[in-house]
Amino acid sequence: MKLSIVILTMGNRPAELERAIQSTAELRLAGAELVVVGNGADVLGVPDGVQTIRLAENAGVAGGRNAGVRACSGDVVLFLDDDGWYPDPAALGEHVAGRFGADPALAVLSFRVVDPAGGPGARWHVPRLRAGDPERSSPVTTFAGGACAIRRSAYLEAGGLPDAFFYAHEETDLSWRLIDLGYRLEYDAAATMCHPAVPNARHAAWYRLDGRNRVLLARRNLPWPLAFGYLADWLVLTVARERSVGAIRAWLSGFAEGWRMDPGRRQPISLRTAWRMTRAGRPPLI
């Protein structure tokens, strides 16, 4: 199994990017390729043999990663954020290649994100509802985009990440389509990457995209009864949870925008897929 690594950067964290690239050195020596995508930014000072791409403008997480996948040739693509790194790249590469080589139905491995300072790590890096034990592996219905490995052929078969999302829920959109195609996704606690513990920043743009992309996600992927249930759930949850009037206003603005814009191709998942997701612990209503 040939591995490719795609690192996405906006050029504003040069020291962190250098650390991320250095953490891939053992993988590259073993034959993996590295593609660094500058999302509207130049990529400078990379080692020999590393491919770089400069996008003319910031295409978002979805567009940037799609560009990286198009440029690479590996059987399995590892996505790495520029402020993350691999603590044991040789063991990770062997583990990932072995998992994908042994299971043709496996589409995604979502890695365990380790806090280098020894903290418990962020719950949102464990892509399931019961996230209290990050050392427990399990089937999942979405994945952490900056800490994962994806079978490239499955990624392309499912159409990649939705460019229009920019960021927020783009991994869930791809995940639902992969599951509908018959693939499996797994959170694998044995596959680790490091990332500093930082707060999950939420600002007006985040709230707008969160509201907008939930609507796009439902319109693209869910049968209408499930779509309306999913959106009603998130509308109630968001209004009940948020204490800031500005945050609610931004979210509702995005929610309305999601109904106005073109969501792209609508291809609802089957009820069988919805049942598989329910059995995996996350029905497509929450």
C-alpha positions in Angstrom: 0.0 0.0 0.0 1.6 3.2 -1.1 1.0 6.1 1.3 0.6 9.8 0.5 0.5 12.6 3.0 -1.3 15.9 2.3 -0.6 18.9 4.5 -2.7 22.0 4.2 -1.3 25.4 5.2 -2.3 29.0 4.9 1.4 30.1 5.3 0.8 31.7 8.7 2.5 29.0 10.9 6.0 28.4 9.3 7.5 26.9 12.4 4.6 24.5 12.9 4.6 23.6 9.2 8.3 22.8 9.4 7.7 20.5 12.4 4.8 18.8 10.6 6.9 18.2 7.5 9.8 16.9 9.6 7.5 14.4 11.3 6.9 12.8 7.9 10.6 12.2 7.1 10.6 8.5 8.1 7.5 7.9 6.1 9.1 9.5 3.0 12.2 7.4 3.4 10.0 4.4 3.4 8.4 5.5 0.0 5.5 7.7 1.0 5.0 11.0 -1.0 4.3 14.3 0.6 2.2 17.1 -1.0 2.0 20.5 0.8 -0.9 22.6 -0.4 -0.6 26.4 0.1 -4.2 27.6 0.5 -3.8 31.0 -1.1 -0.2 31.1 0.1 3.3 30.3 -1.1 5.0 27.2 0.3 8.7 27.9 0.8 11.7 26.1 2.2 10.4 22.5 1.9 12.9 19.6 1.6 13.8 18.1 -1.8 11.3 15.7 -3.1 8.3 17.3 -1.5 5.7 18.4 -3.9 4.1 21.8 -3.4 0.9 23.3 -4.8 -0.1 27.0 -4.5 -3.8 27.7 -4.8 -4.6 31.2 -6.2 -7.0 31.8 -3.2 -8.0 30.2 0.0 -10.3 27.3 -1.2 -11.2 26.3 2.4 -10.5 23.0 4.0 -12.6 21.0 1.5 -11.1 22.6 -1.6 -7.5 22.5 -0.4 -7.7 18.8 0.5 -9.3 18.0 -2.8 -6.5 19.7 -4.6 -4.0 17.6 -2.5 -5.7 14.3 -3.3 -5.8 15.1 -7.0 -2.0 15.8 -7.0 -1.0 12.6 -5.1 -0.9 9.0 -6.2 -0.9 6.9 -3.1 -3.4 4.1 -2.4 -4.0 5.7 1.0 -3.9 9.4 1.8 -3.1 10.8 5.2 -4.3 14.3 6.0 -2.3 16.3 8.4 -2.9 19.9 9.6 0.1 22.1 9.6 0.1 22.5 13.4 0.0 18.7 14.0 2.7 16.1 13.8 3.3 12.3 13.9 5.0 11.2 17.1 6.0 7.7 15.7 5.7 8.0 11.9 7.3 4.6 11.1 4.9 2.7 13.4 2.0 4.7 12.1 2.8 4.0 8.4 3.1 0.3 9.0 -0.1 0.2 11.0 -2.1 2.2 8.5 -0.8 0.2 5.5 -1.6 -3.0 7.3 -5.2 -2.0 8.2 -6.1 -0.9 4.7 -4.3 -3.8 3.0 -6.2 -6.3 5.1 -9.7 -4.8 4.7 -10.9 -3.6 1.3 -14.1 -2.3 2.8 -12.2 0.1 5.1 -12.4 3.7 3.7 -11.3 5.9 6.7 -9.2 5.6 9.8 -9.7 8.5 12.2 -6.6 8.9 14.4 -6.4 9.4 18.1 -5.2 13.0 18.7 -2.8 13.2 21.6 -2.1 16.3 23.6 1.7 16.6 23.7 1.5 18.3 27.1 -0.1 15.2 28.6 -3.7 16.5 28.9 -6.8 14.5 28.1 -7.2 15.9 24.6 -10.3 17.5 23.1 -13.6 15.6 23.0 -14.4 16.8 19.5 -11.3 14.9 18.2 -13.2 11.6 19.0 -15.8 11.5 16.3 -18.6 9.7 18.2 -21.3 10.6 20.7 -19.6 8.7 23.6 -16.2 10.5 23.5 -15.1 10.1 27.1 -12.6 7.3 26.4 -10.3 8.3 23.5 -8.3 5.1 23.9 -11.3 3.0 22.8 -11.5 2.2 19.1 -14.9 1.9 17.4 -16.9 2.2 14.2 -17.9 5.8 13.5 -20.0 7.8 11.0 -17.6 10.7 10.6 -13.9 11.5 11.1 -11.4 14.1 12.2 -10.3 15.7 8.9 -6.8 16.8 10.0 -6.0 13.4 11.7 -7.0 10.6 9.4 -6.1 8.2 6.6 -8.4 7.6 3.6 -8.5 5.1 0.9 -7.9 7.3 -2.2 -10.0 5.2 -4.6 -13.0 5.4 -2.2 -12.5 9.1 -1.7 -12.6 9.7 -5.5 -15.5 7.2 -5.9 -17.6 9.2 -3.4 -16.7 12.5 -5.1 -14.3 13.9 -2.5 -15.1 16.7 -0.1 -17.8 19.2 -1.1 -15.9 22.3 -2.2 -18.9 24.6 -1.5 -18.8 23.8 2.3 -15.4 25.6 2.6 -15.2 24.2 6.2 -17.5 22.7 8.7 -19.2 19.3 8.2 -17.4 18.5 5.0 -16.0 15.3 6.5 -19.6 14.2 7.5 -20.8 14.8 4.0 -18.1 12.5 2.6 -18.6 10.0 5.4 -22.3 9.5 4.7 -21.6 9.0 1.0 -18.9 6.5 1.8 -21.2 4.5 4.1 -23.9 4.6 1.5 -21.4 3.0 -1.0 -20.8 0.2 1.5 -17.6 1.3 3.0 -16.7 1.3 6.7 -15.2 4.1 8.9 -13.3 3.5 12.1 -11.9 5.5 14.9 -8.5 3.8 15.6 -7.0 4.6 18.9 -3.8 2.8 18.0 -3.1 5.4 15.2 -1.9 8.6 16.9 -0.9 12.1 15.9 0.0 15.1 18.1 -1.8 18.4 18.3 -1.6 21.1 20.9 -4.7 21.5 23.1 -6.4 24.6 21.8 -9.9 25.9 22.4 -12.5 25.1 19.7 -12.7 28.7 18.5 -16.3 29.8 17.7 -16.9 33.1 16.0 -19.6 34.6 13.8 -18.2 33.1 10.6 -18.0 29.6 12.3 -21.7 29.9 13.4 -22.8 31.0 10.0 -21.0 28.1 8.2 -22.2 25.6 10.9 -25.8 26.6 10.3 -25.4 26.8 6.5 -23.6 23.5 6.0 -26.0 21.5 8.2 -28.7 22.5 5.8 -26.5 21.7 2.7 -25.6 18.4 4.3 -29.2 17.4 4.9 -30.4 18.6 1.4 -27.6 16.7 -0.3 -27.7 13.4 1.6 -30.9 12.7 3.6 -34.3 11.5 2.6 -36.7 14.4 3.3 -38.3 12.9 6.5 -34.8 12.4 8.0 -33.6 15.8 6.6 -36.4 17.7 8.3 -35.9 15.8 11.6 -32.1 16.4 11.5 -32.5 20.1 10.9 -35.3 20.5 13.5 -33.1 18.8 16.1 -30.1 21.1 15.4 -32.2 24.2 15.3 -33.7 23.4 18.7 -30.3 22.3 20.1 -28.5 25.4 18.9 -31.0 27.9 20.2 -31.2 26.0 23.6 -27.4 25.8 24.0 -26.1 29.1 22.9 -26.2 32.1 25.4 -25.1 34.7 22.9 -27.8 36.5 20.8 -25.1 37.3 18.2 -24.1 33.6 17.9 -27.7 32.6 17.4 -28.3 35.3 14.9 -25.2 34.3 12.9 -26.3 30.6 13.0 -29.8 31.4 11.8 -28.4 33.6 9.1 -26.4 30.6 7.8 -29.3 28.3 8.3 -31.4 30.5 5.9 -28.5 30.8 3.5 -28.3 27.0 3.2 -31.8 26.9 1.8 -31.1 29.6 -0.7 -27.9 28.3 -2.3 -27.4 25.3 -4.6 -26.3 22.3 -2.5 -25.0 20.4 -5.4 -26.1 17.0 -6.5 -28.8 15.5 -4.2 -28.2 11.8 -3.6 -30.1 10.6 -0.5 -28.7 7.8 1.5 -30.8 4.6 1.7 -32.7 3.6 4.8 -30.3 0.7 5.0 -27.5 3.2 5.3 -29.4 5.1 8.0 -29.8 1.9 9.9 -26.1 1.1 9.6 -25.3 4.5 11.0 -27.8 4.0 13.9 -26.1 0.6 14.7 -22.7 2.4 14.7 -24.1 4.7 17.5 -25.1 7.8 15.5 -28.4 7.9 13.6 -28.6 10.7 11.0 -30.8 12.8 13.2 -28.2 14.0 15.7 
